[in-house]
Amino acid sequence: MKKLTKLKTQQNLQKSRLRENFELLDQIRADAVNDIESLTQDFQHMTLVAESVQRNYRALLAENKLLKGTLLSIVDECDCWQGNRCDRCWKLLKILASDNPEEKPDAASKYRAILSQLRNLE
């Protein structure tokens, strides 16, 4: 009788452990689904932000092109001529040519510096 009771107790323990494992697996799966849904929402939000940045950048480029065209038309409509430009036209042409090295950073060297810093971190 003791053996039968012991066997039934062991079976009941195994069943309860099995049920606990199943419940734990169900919780893990539910958490994984929730995490995937959260990631999906985050990716959708990042996509919207990237599209907004892209639209804004395109608009900025269009405004920049318009501004450059306006400045060039001011120079073209001026009474001075190419060999003898007035001070205002020289300033505008200098701005358009970006002759000032302080305003025009060397992007390639900055990029290389950032890459070398990242490689040093690894």
N, C-alpha and C positions, 0 to 999 in steps of 0.2 A: 504494500500500500504506500509505503514511504517513497519507493522508487517511482510509482505512478504519479504521486503528488509532486515529487521533484521534477519529473519529466514535464508535467503540465505547467509548473512554475517557470521552467526554462523556456518552454514554448511561448508562454504569455510574455516573458521578458523579451524574447526575440521579436514577437509581434509588436510589442510597444516600441522597441528600438527601431524596428522597420517603419512603423507609422511616424515616429519622430523624424527619421531620416527623410521620409516622403514629404512631411510637412516642411522640413528645412529646405529640401530641394525646391518645393513649390515657392517658398519665400525667396529663395535665391533667383529663381526664374522670374518672379514678379518684379524683384528689384532690378534685374537685368533689363527687362522690358521697359521699366520706368526710366532707367539710365539711358537706354537707346532713344526713347521718346524725348528726353531732355536734350540729348546730343543733337537730335534732329531739329529741335526748336532752336538750339544754339547755332547750328549750321545755317538754318533759314535766316536767322537774324544777321549772321555774319555776311550772308549773301546779299541781303538788303542793304547793309552798310557798305559793302564793296560796290554795289551798283550805284548807290548814292554818291560815293566818292568818285566813281568813274564819271557820272553825270556832271558833278561839280567841276572836275578836272577838265572835261571837254568844254564846259561853259567858260572856264577860265582861259583855256587855250583860244577859244573863239574871241573872247574879249581882248586878249593879248594881241591876237592877229589884227583885230579891228583898231586897237590903239596904235600899233606899229604902222598900219596903213594910213591912219589919220596923221601921225607925225610925219610920215614920208610925203603925204599930200601937202602939208604945211610947208615943207622944204621945197617941194616942186612948185608951189604957187608963189613962193617968195621972189622978189625982184632981183635978188643976187644970182650969180651964175656959178657954175661948178668950180671954176678956177679961183673965184674970189667970193667965198661964202661969208655971210654976215655972222656975227657972234651967236645970234639965236639959232641959226641953222647949224653952225658947228656944234653947239651944245646938243641939239637934237640928234645930229648924226653920230656924235660921240655916245650918246645914250643908246641909240639903236645898235651901234657897233659893239657896245659893251667893252670899251677900251680900258675901263677901270678894273685892274686885277683884283681889287678888294671886293667888287660886286660879283665877280665871276670866279667862284671857287673851282679848284681842280678836283672834279668829282672822281676821276680815276684814281688819284693818289689817296683820297679819303677812303674809297672803296677797298683799295689794297690794304690800307692801315687797319680797317675794320676786320677784313678777312684774316690778317696776321694775328690780331688780338683774339679772334675767335679760335683760331688754330692753336694758339698758345694756351687757351683755357682747356683744350682737350688734352 
